[in-house]
Amino acid sequence: MTFWEAVLLLVGGLAAGVINTMAGGGSALTVPLLVLAGVPGNQANGSNRVGVLTSSAAAVAAFRGEGVDGLKGSQRILVPAVIGSLIGAFGISQVADETFETIFGYLLIPIIILTIFKPKPAPDATPWSPPVTMGVFFLIGCYGGAFQAGVGLVMLAALTRAGYDLVTANSVKVLVNLIVTVIALPVFVLQGNVVWAPALVLAAGFMGGGWFGAKLAVKGGEKLVRVFMIGAALYLAGRLIGIW
């Protein structure tokens, strides 16, 4: 890893931390940045989880400090999500690096659409039944274990349909992200798909960006960050797919 690649990852991690705090979908930026910094596709996917782990842990601690505990009553969410994350992480680790990079490039397109038209929480809708809730979060776990990017954009809307109020849903969302990452990361480590030097540089940026994003969110800067994220993701998707 060169000095400039480290700078790229640190700045990208800062931006992704801001994006995750204010809009969601920061991994859509950091995974392609790891690839552009010379980390092969599956290793980029695994290395990115180190930053997701640190930022999610900080968010869970912050919610607990405010008296909001996402663990209470969330077992029906966590159990299927954890099982799904193991399946997703193991499955994606069997894919060739070049294939993963192409899949991820195309995957950025719906993530960009979700960023523009964010799923709306539906607190007044009829809550899903327990079997439907478990099925939905099993699929969310599979996706989060495999790709991670953009999972927070849909999880909040799904949680409100599962019967959670908005504040608790946010707390459960970051807790699910943390636990899914804790479960999925060892799979990538055991498969040799974590490159620690760039992963730790990126994680440092993630933490700083999360702190700054919280400050910026108070001042109403979400629109600017979403525009930046969309433009960057479009460029990086084109690079991965091979358009430029």
Secondary structure, 3 states (H helix, E strand, C coil): CCHHHHHHHHHHHHHHHHHHHHCCCCHHHHHHHHHHCCCCHHHHHHHHHHHHHHHHHHHHHHHHHCCCCCCCCCHHHHHHHHHHHHHHHHHHCCCCHHHHHHHHHHHHHHHHHHHHCCCCCCCCCCCCCHHHHHHHHHHHHHHHHHCCCCHHHHHHHHHHHCCCCHHHHHHHHHHHHHHHHHHHHHHHHHCCCCCHHHHHHHHHHHHHHHHHHHHHHHCCCHHHHHHHHHHHHHHHHHHHHCCC
